[in-house]
Structure formats: C-alpha cells, structure tokens
Amino acid sequence: MLRVLQSGEYYRVGGNKVQKANVRVIAATNEDLEKMVREGNFREDLLQRLQQIHLVVPQLAERQEDIKPIIDLTIAKSSKPYLTLSSDLLALLNRYDWPRNVRQLKDTISAMVIYSSAAELTIGDLPKTFFEKQNSPNSTKNEQSISTDGGERPIKVDSTLAFEQAEIDFGRKYIETAIDKLGGNVSGRKLAKYLKIPKGTLTRRLGQLGIKVKSSVDSKN
C-alpha cells in the first residue's frame, strides 16, 4: 500500500512485472488517526501518505444550523412531505449530540415519518432507540444527557426505562423547565403560548403529569 501511494507501482499476486496505477485515493475515518499513531495503533508513514490534503468535517452536533435543513429535506423526500415538527421536538433535536451524525438524524426522522399518524411530529413520535444508549464518548454506560433548554437542567435518559416512562419523565421536566423560565407562578394560557402549543393540548398534558398552574380566571398572565 505504501509503495502504491508513493509511486503508483505494484505487483500482481504471483507476478514479477511492475504494474502502474494512476489513481487518486480518498480515505475517510471517524477515528483520531494522529492519536492512534501516538498509541502505536496506526502507521505514521501511511498517515503521511494519505494526508496530503486533510479535510476535517465537524460533527453534526457542532453545526446545528444544518440540522433543520436536513430534517426538512428528509421529510420532503418521504411519503409524507406535508409533515411539520413541533417546536419542542425541534428544540430537542437541535440539542442532541448525534453521535452517529447525519445518518442517525435521517434514520430518526424517517422512522418518525413512517409511524406518524398526525400532521405534526412531536416528542411522542420519537422512536424508542432514540432514548437508548448511543455509542457516544459523552455517554455513560446506560444514559445520555439531553438538555431541555440551552444546557440547563440536563435530563438523564436511562436506556433501562420503558419508552413510555422515559417520555413521561422528559415531558414533566421539559414543562417544569418552561415554568421556571416564566417565573414559576404562571397561567396555563401563558405557558401554552410560551411552548407554542394549543392550550387544550397543554391542559390535557398537565393533567396527565399532575402539574398544576394558575387558571386564566385567577391571573391575567
């Protein structure tokens, strides 16, 4: 391999005549090859020959501005191009670290599209695998941190929990975070407006989660 990369010359198996190859080699990896060289797990001379032009593509978590366009394109190419995303779902997807990058995002959206039964995708439509342990350097053995609000109050999603319980726990923490942001003593109308969801939907959700807020008649908020 080193000879081919250096001079373009090689021998066929069992042959004794020098063959010439006029090719351009493009190699890609998600490993830190320089670190592997230091650890003795990758040949330094091979890396030098492969690294004439070195391009680093940031992980998806480092370029959040690409997440929404990728989602839109994935939905547009699906069998349900009319689907939209709720604001809380989009916020969650923007703050997830996507350890498997673009492919994981596309697979997640595609699965949601297949099983969706409404015109709007919500957190409840996320596949169970989304809450399971991902192969991420930031993950612990059974859990991964998902932030609900710009890094505050991270939610630890444990892959040993049932999906339904994980969804309930996330919904409760998400709403409680929003209430805290609004000062704690807030009406359902103001909370629904802040979360950008219908008040009736919020009222049902609050009842399911056992969360109480002020009624509209008690406050002008």
N, C-alpha and C positions, 0 to 999 in steps of 0.2 A: 504493500500500500504506500509506504514512504517513497519507494522508487517511482511508482506511477505518478504520485502527486508532484514529485520533484522534477522528473524528466519526461514523463509520459511514456516510459518504456516498461514493458513487462514480457514475461514468457508464458506461453500457453502451458497448461498442465501436460507434462511429458514431452514438451518441445524444447528445442535448443536454439531456436531462431528468435531474435529480438523483435517484438511487435511494438508498434507505435499506437498510442491512443491520443486523440485530440478532443478532449472533453473538459468541461467545466464542472467542478464538484461543488455542490451546495449542501451543507450539513446543518442540521438543526438539533437543538437539545434543550431540555429544561433543567439540566444539571449545571452546577458551577464547575466548569472544567478546570479553571485555574486552581481552585481549591482541591480538586481531585488530583491534579499534578503534584501539589504540595504534599498530599497524603500518600502519594505513590500509587494511585489507582488509575492514572491515565498518563500516557507517554507524552513528555514535553515536546519532543521533536515532531510528533504527529500533530499536536495542537498548533505548533508554529506553522506547519504547512497548511493547515486548514484555516488559519486565522489571518489570512492576507487582508481580507475585508471583513471586519467584525461589526455586526449589527445587533443591538440589544433591543428587543421588543418588550416594553413594560407589561407586567401582568395586568389583567383586566381590572383588578381592584385599584390599580394606580392610575387608571384612565377612566374614571366614572362617566365622563362625558360621552363615552362610546356605548354605555350600557343601554340607554333608551333607544338610540338608533338601531342597535342590534335587535332589541325586543320588537320594535316596530317592523323591521324587515322580516323577522321570523314569522310574525303574525300575518303580515301582508302576503307571504308566500304559502300560508297554511290554507286549510279548507274553510276557515272561519275568519276572513280578513277584516270583518266588522268588529271584532272583539277589542275592548279597551281595558286598561288597568286602573284599579282603584288607587288613590293617592297613597294610602298606607302600604299597599303592596309594592308600589314603585319605590317608596322610601326604603323599604326593607331590602329590595333587590339592589338598590344603589349602595347600601351599606354592608352588604355581604362580601366576604373576601374572595369568593370564586376561586378556590384552589385549583380547579381544573379549567379555569379560564373560559374562553368564548364557547368552547364545545359544551361545557357544563351549563352555561346560561341558555344556549339554544335548546339543549335537551330538556331543561326545566320548563321553558316556555312551551315547547312542543307538547310535552306531557300535559300541561295545564289546558292547552287548546283542545286536545283530544277528549279530555274528560269534562270540559266545561259544559254547563247547561244554561248559563245566563249570558247576557251580552257584555258583562263586565267581569273580569277576573279579579279575585280577591285573595287575601292571605289563605282563606279556607280552601282554595283550589290548588295550593302548593302540593306537589307530590310528597309522599312520606319520606322518600330518600333525601329530600332537601334538609330535613331535620336530623338525619342520621350523621354519624361521624364521617367527616370528609378527610381525605388524605392531605392535610394542610399542616405546615410547620407551626402554625399558630394554634392548632387544635391540641387539646389534651386527649387522654385515651378515649373517653366516651362523650365529650362535649365540645361545643364550639361556641364562641361568643358572637352573638348577633346584637348589634346596637339598635335601639329604637329611636334614638334622637341625637344624631351627631356625636356619638361616642359616649353619651351619658347613660347611666343605668344599663349596662350590658346585660343581656338575657342569656343565661347558660342553658342551651338546649341539649338535653341528655338523650342520646340515642336509645337508651333503655326504656324511655317512656313511650306509651302508646301515642299514636299521632293525634288522636282526639284530645288527649290531656295536654300534649305539647301546644296544640292550637289554643286551648283554653288559657293556659298559662301565659302564652305570648299575648293574647288579646287583652287579658287583665293588666299585664304590665304596660302594654302599649297605651291603653286608656288612662291608667294611673299616671303615666309619664305626662300625657297631654294635660290632665287635670292639674298636675303640679306646675306645668308651664304657664297655665292660666291663673295661677294664684291659689289653687286649692278649692276655694268656695265658689263654684261656677254652676250655672244652669245648664240643663240639657240642651237648650237651644244654642247657647254659645259654644258648647263643646262640640255639637254636631257641625256647626259652621266651621270651627277650627279644624276638625277632622275631615271636612268636605264629604260628609255622608248624610243621607236623609235622617231627619230626627226620629222618624218611626223605627228605622233600622237600628239607630243608636239606642233607643229606648228598650227594644227587644234584647239587644246585646247586653245592656246594663243589667236587665232583669236576670238574664242567664248567668251573668258573672257575679251577681249580688253586690253591684256597685251602686251607691246612691248619690244623686246630685240634687241640687235645688230645682224645684219645679218652676215653670215660667211665671206662675202667679205669685211666687214668693220673691222673685227678683226680676229686674229689668234686664239683667245680663243674659 
